[in-house]
Amino acid sequence: MPSATRQRVLAFTSPDLRDLLFWESDTLSRADYTDLVNDGDRAYGTPHPNTEKFPNHKLCYWEGDPDFDFGRDGQDSLRVKKYYVADRADQDKYNFEFTAADIGGQKFDAVRRTYVTPRSDFDEVTPAMGALMSRDPSEKFSSDYVLSSRTQKRIGNREIDALYVAEVRVYVRKVTISRYVYDDATGGSLRTRNKLFYRGESYNNPKEPSAQAIESAVGDPSFWGLHTTGVKYDFSQLSEDWWAITEQDVIPQTNVSGSYGKIIRLYETWQNFSWPSVIGAGSFIFRSIARKNGSNTLSVEIRPEKDPYSGPTRFQITESWSPSALPLSEPVVFDTKSGKYSGAQYSVSFSNSLINGDINLIDNIGTEDPVFEPGQYGGSPWETATNTMTWPTGPALVGISQRPFRGGYLVTEQKAYPPY
């Protein structure tokens, strides 16, 4: 039968004094030695025989006692050192290191915790990625640290390596990383946001409000691409359990909407522009001129309602973004006319003018005219009104264009202010 002869403390393996590593000397008879392989009481993991004094300790290693000649005495017995250790308890109180973790090229505040755990307790899926970290000791850390990686390594101590392994768990404080850049093309700021999601975590966005686990969402095209708000959603897989989501503005996120989507730029400028003259029925001024023979003739002067203008004109430019092509309003078209009237009593002409209402020109020939037969000659109407009869009273849409731009379409409106 074995007999324990002495005992020695080797080390306290943690700040917790219960984590005691010690050895005991034991003598095995030849019979015990011969049957050692089949002796379950001496297998690693066997509880210490004194369960009252060492209720949690177990056999973790044994070797021949070097104080005896190759472990044997004159009676052909085998003397050994048997090492005992207990599972470590409450490791969260002392096993932390505050550090930084790199995930997908981004730095995050992190806590690295090293656990010494029985090899037999290893579970490939527990704890799972995203599991919340303990806040011990004494709630030293905030409550939003989640598990980002797990690695195992040998402890490097022969006495406990057979039963135990060191597991390093890194917990990160998951935050959204934002970046703003100035956009020369629109004159605004574009924001990029990077977010981390772990396997099993729910995800949704404005493109797809119905939440799904991230590992399912990445396979659903409805989540990704360009949204009507001008934000693009992309993802990249960083590891088997982590994904990075990128939300990137393709246009500045203003709250101003116009006729053609989001207004991304509104400004005024001056450009050369031509405004035609405007004439109406009241523009024709008739004067009667008496002849010496007693007859009369007529002269006609045209006084435009608006004189023509060509030169610097105040413009309002509006640039709007839409996710799809839109039907455009028709701009103002100055469909001017030119005309000439040559009658019995007078002649008149005009060019490149807007006609504000129909114009009637009549030659009234009386009975005393020495040349022409009496009657009414001319046209009623002589000229019909143009589609655009006069200048707009406010800024007029005189130009509009649409072109592809950043996954959608850019509509540019040009509005001109009348010069007077």
Secondary structure, DSSP 8 states (H G I E B T S, - for coil): --EEEEEEEEEE-SSSTT-EEEEEEEEE-HHHHHTGGG-GGGSTT-B-S-TTT-TTEEEEEEEE-TTSGGGB-TT--EEEEEEEEE----GGGT-EEEEEEEETTEEEEEEEEEEEEEGGG--SSSS-TT-B---TTTT-S-TTEEEEEEEEE--S-TTTTTTEEEEEEEEEE---EEEEEEETTTTEEEEEEEEEEETT-EEEETTEEEEEEHHHHTT-GGGSEE-TTSEEEEEEE-SSSEEEEEEEESS---S-EETTEEEEEEEEEEEEEEE-EEEEGGGEEEEEEE-TTS-EEEEEEE--SB--EEEEEEEEEEEEEESS------------EEEEEE-SS-EEEEEEEEEES-EEEEEEE-TT-SSS-SEEEEEEEEE---SS-S--SS-EEEEEEEEEETTEEEEEEEEE----
